[in-house]
Amino acid sequence: MRVKKFSNPYIKRIKEFDGIVLSMDDLLCSRRGFNFPVCIDIGCGNGEYLVDVAAKNPDKFYIGFERQYKEVYRTASKIKKLGLNNCKVASTDAKDIPAFFKKNEIADVFILFPDPWPKARQKKKRLINKDYIKSLLSNMIKGSYIKFRTDNDDYFSIMLSVVYDLSLEGEVRILELSRDFRSTRTGADEYITPFERIFMRQGLLINYMLVQRS
Ligand SMILES: C[S@@+](CC[C@H](N)C(=O)[O-])C[C@H]1O[C@@H](n2cnc3c(N)ncnc32)[C@H](O)[C@@H]1O
């Protein structure tokens, strides 16, 4: 039996966006067109939140990290359509982010609805844990923020204990916490991401924390 090989059409299509889609080499070596410190959106999905925040803050520089080629394509299309020159998307696994940046090269970090891996046997696949946050913090500028949102209560509780420990270690300050983000003042103004829209339609509450690098 002949097995038909599937090749993802978006691998080719993202090549249309030279200068917008970043490769591993761009991140590690050339850093063409970078403006440090950069704000990063980890798992930016289709880029809706990323382009919204970049358009509202033209004085800051943004990179979204996304491992699905289709979502990279969708993000790059939005960046191009809006003509944003302060925003790029990295087609790469966000687990490598700590290797891409040096001290004081990262400003704000957005972690919005990371894949929850809800089953007990899947939890080890979660991207965000204490070591990961610590490695981000080591390259973040003082006073910058981490924004974390999830519908998953267990993921949130674990993150709460991580940031609480880090606050005791003097690494961060916890500025805002909510089990119902959309009922807070910040929540009323912030862009609703595509996944957040889905969860809100299902009647789920959105967990939220805002943490500042000390
Ligand atoms: C649940 S979606 C959330 C997307 C978007 N932030 C939102 O709020 O609508 C999670 C996204 O993270 C991406 N993702 C998951 N793990 C990743 C990784 N290790 N590196 C890069 N992207 C990742 C997925 O491909 C997906 O697009």
The ligand as an ORCA input file, in Angstrom:
! r2SCAN-3c Opt
* xyz 0 1
  C      -4.792     27.592     23.431
  S      -3.921     28.411     22.164
  C      -3.951     30.129     22.671
  C      -3.678     31.068     21.551
  C      -3.774     32.562     21.902
  N      -2.768     32.942     22.872
  C      -5.142     32.894     22.416
  O      -5.256     33.259     23.588
  O      -6.095     32.814     21.632
  C      -2.257     27.957     22.530
  C      -1.320     28.312     21.405
  O       0.006     28.073     21.848
  C       0.718     27.406     20.811
  N       1.782     26.633     21.463
  C       1.621     25.616     22.343
  N       2.823     25.165     22.754
  C       3.747     25.917     22.094
  C       5.174     25.914     22.072
  N       5.855     25.046     22.811
  N       5.791     26.817     21.298
  C       5.086     27.693     20.537
  N       3.740     27.731     20.515
  C       3.076     26.852     21.275
  C      -0.317     26.544     20.133
  O       0.079     26.174     18.829
  C      -1.528     27.470     20.151
  O      -1.570     28.304     19.030
*
